[in-house]
Amino acid sequence: MTNYGAIPTSSSPSTNLEFISRAKQRVKEGLATRRPWKIMFNLHSFALPGGFSDAVRRVRENVGYFQMNYAIVVLVVLLLSLLWHPISLIVFGVLTVLWLVLYFLRDEPLFLFGRMISDRVVLVVMGVLTIALLLLTGAIPNILVALLIGAVLVVAHAAFRRTDDLFYDEEEAAARFVPPPPHSGAPLS
């Protein structure tokens, strides 16, 4: 007897392993857009901005360059603030899964009503959804203080971090690299 139209109730182990493998790969690829922390916190790259316009320019460039790093910093500050609010922490966990599925682990572009949704829109919508749901859990003061601390950390870092040593790809890095002068071999006195 055949069961036409039957819906399978279990998936094969190989399918689950494939999904986990793909998810791991996507997490690695997503985190690959994170810039090295060593570059972000290079002490030689910090200096006072030349004025307000220079600070604004630095903030724009650094936020564009260190976008993933700044998101991680704000999320860690938010997570630390929720340790004493278990319901908020559970909501945060559910939202983390949503972030992974909708932003970090997507294989294909997201379409809504036949229109492609950009990553920036997904980032903004998920950010607003995260804040709204966490605010509904009753941890409003903790969340607001955590977001304020995160914003201050990001803006302060971005304003004081010089941008002249940031490279967006290998070609640009090679074009901007200036080799040191050749050493003549004579002993230094």
Disulfide bonds with the S-S distance in Angstrom:
none
